[in-house]
Amino acid sequence: MLEYDISYLIGGFAIYISGAISMIFAYRFGELSVLQPINSMSYVFAAFLAVFILNEKIPTISIVGIILIVSGVIVIGTSSK
């Protein structure tokens, strides 16, 4: 039988819900064309958490992808009104 700690599951749901509520407020007051690309930064945060918490290695192609995501968010974020 698979054993797990339910607190991790509850913590994950709490983080997800807080992120969803934050995005709802951001969509209410911001521009969708700017906010949606910023939402893709969640992949970057997940990769960093995997490295620092789970001690995983990030392949080179993933590092290139992270750089492209961050570059795109910077370009879109600075070109908005």
C-alpha positions in Angstrom: 0.0 0.0 0.0 1.2 3.5 -0.9 2.0 5.6 2.1 2.0 9.4 2.0 1.5 12.3 4.3 -1.8 14.0 3.7 -0.3 17.4 4.8 1.6 17.5 1.5 -1.6 17.1 -0.4 -3.4 19.8 1.6 -0.4 22.1 1.2 -0.4 21.6 -2.5 -4.1 22.4 -2.8 -3.6 25.5 -0.6 -0.8 26.7 -2.9 -2.9 26.0 -6.0 -6.0 27.8 -4.6 -4.0 30.8 -3.5 -2.4 31.0 -7.0 -5.8 30.7 -8.7 -7.3 33.4 -6.6 -4.3 35.7 -7.2 -4.7 35.2 -11.0 -8.5 36.0 -10.8 -7.7 39.3 -9.1 -4.8 40.0 -11.6 -7.1 39.3 -14.6 -9.7 41.6 -13.1 -7.3 44.6 -13.0 -4.7 43.8 -15.7 -4.4 43.1 -19.3 -4.9 39.5 -20.5 -2.2 39.8 -23.1 0.4 40.6 -20.4 -0.8 38.4 -17.6 -1.2 35.1 -19.5 2.5 34.9 -20.5 3.4 35.8 -17.0 1.4 32.8 -15.9 3.9 30.6 -17.8 6.4 31.5 -15.2 4.9 28.7 -13.1 7.0 26.2 -15.2 10.1 28.1 -14.2 9.2 28.1 -10.5 8.4 24.4 -10.7 11.8 23.7 -12.2 13.6 25.7 -9.5 11.6 24.0 -6.7 12.5 20.6 -8.2 16.2 21.5 -8.1 16.3 23.0 -4.6 13.8 20.8 -2.8 14.0 17.5 -4.7 17.7 17.8 -5.7 16.8 17.0 -9.4 19.0 17.8 -12.3 17.7 20.1 -15.0 18.7 19.0 -18.6 20.4 21.5 -20.8 17.4 21.7 -23.2 15.1 22.6 -20.2 17.5 25.4 -19.2 17.2 26.7 -22.7 13.4 26.6 -22.4 13.5 28.4 -19.1 15.7 31.1 -20.6 13.2 31.5 -23.5 10.2 31.7 -21.2 11.8 34.3 -19.0 13.0 36.3 -22.0 9.5 36.2 -23.5 7.9 37.4 -20.3 10.4 40.2 -20.0 9.8 41.3 -23.6 6.0 41.2 -23.2 6.0 42.7 -19.8 8.1 45.7 -20.8 6.2 46.4 -24.0 2.8 46.8 -22.3 1.2 50.1 -21.4 
